[in-house]
Amino acid sequence: MGFAQSLFEHVMKIAEENNAKKVSKITLKMGELLLINPEQLEFCFRVLSNGSILKDSKLEIEFVKPLVKCIACGKEYNEVRSYCDCGGIVSVEGGKDIIIKKIEMEV
């Protein structure tokens, strides 16, 4: 619920700054490593949105694969691994973020 609350507040702030009458769609880019259940997120967002200009908005989620990079050789993988093929240690570089990509609204 905490993440849905933050999302709701952030989108409402942007909508208010743009004098929106209604928000129809919110597109998110969400890293797969966040382990956020999209159905739970959408349910909580719907509950919070009830009675606001976000009430009937569609929540669209685009998932972003993990990006893991070897510290030694620089090889990149789109899967979680502990070590590179070269034996080097890897670092998680992507797939753990969430970005509001687009908000469609009537002004």
C-alpha positions in Angstrom: 0.0 0.0 0.0 2.9 2.3 0.7 4.2 2.4 -2.9 0.7 2.8 -4.2 0.2 5.8 -1.8 3.4 7.4 -3.0 2.5 6.9 -6.7 -1.0 8.3 -6.1 0.4 11.4 -4.3 3.0 12.0 -7.0 0.6 11.7 -9.9 -1.9 13.9 -8.1 0.7 16.6 -7.6 1.7 16.5 -11.3 -2.0 16.6 -12.3 -2.7 19.6 -10.1 0.4 21.4 -11.3 -1.0 21.0 -14.9 -4.6 21.9 -13.8 -5.9 18.6 -15.0 -9.6 17.8 -14.9 -9.1 14.1 -15.4 -6.2 11.6 -15.6 -6.9 8.8 -18.1 -3.7 6.8 -18.2 -0.5 6.4 -16.2 2.3 4.4 -17.8 5.0 3.1 -15.5 8.4 1.5 -16.3 9.0 -1.0 -13.5 12.1 -3.1 -12.9 11.5 -6.8 -12.5 13.8 -6.9 -9.5 11.4 -4.7 -7.4 9.2 -7.7 -6.8 6.1 -5.6 -6.7 2.9 -7.5 -7.5 1.2 -5.5 -10.3 -2.3 -6.8 -9.3 -1.8 -5.6 -5.7 -0.4 -2.3 -6.9 -3.4 -1.7 -9.2 -5.9 -2.7 -6.5 -4.4 -0.4 -3.9 -4.1 2.4 -6.5 -7.8 2.0 -7.4 -8.8 2.2 -3.7 -6.8 5.4 -3.3 -8.0 6.9 -6.5 -11.7 6.6 -5.7 -13.3 10.0 -5.6 -10.4 11.8 -7.2 -9.5 12.9 -10.8 -7.5 9.6 -11.0 -10.7 7.5 -10.4 -11.0 5.9 -13.8 -7.4 6.1 -14.9 -5.7 3.1 -16.5 -2.5 1.9 -14.9 -0.2 0.5 -17.5 3.0 -1.2 -16.4 6.0 -1.9 -18.7 8.5 -4.3 -17.1 12.2 -3.7 -17.4 14.5 -6.7 -17.3 17.4 -6.8 -14.8 20.8 -5.5 -16.0 23.8 -7.1 -14.4 27.3 -6.1 -15.3 30.6 -7.8 -14.6 33.0 -5.6 -12.7 36.1 -7.3 -14.2 35.3 -7.6 -17.9 32.2 -5.5 -18.4 30.0 -8.2 -19.8 26.3 -7.5 -19.3 23.5 -10.0 -18.6 19.7 -9.6 -18.5 19.4 -12.1 -15.7 20.4 -12.2 -12.1 23.7 -14.0 -11.5 26.3 -14.0 -8.8 29.3 -14.3 -11.1 30.3 -13.6 -14.7 31.4 -16.3 -17.1 35.0 -15.0 -16.6 34.7 -15.6 -12.9 34.4 -11.9 -12.0 31.9 -10.5 -9.6 28.8 -8.8 -11.0 26.9 -5.6 -10.0 23.2 -5.0 -10.5 23.0 -1.9 -12.8 19.3 -1.9 -13.7 15.9 -3.4 -13.3 15.4 -2.2 -9.8 13.8 1.2 -10.6 10.4 2.5 -11.2 9.7 5.5 -13.5 6.5 7.3 -14.3 7.0 7.2 -18.1 3.8 9.1 -19.1 0.6 10.6 -17.6 -2.3 11.2 -20.0 -4.6 13.9 -18.7 -7.4 16.3 -19.8 -6.6 19.9 -19.0 
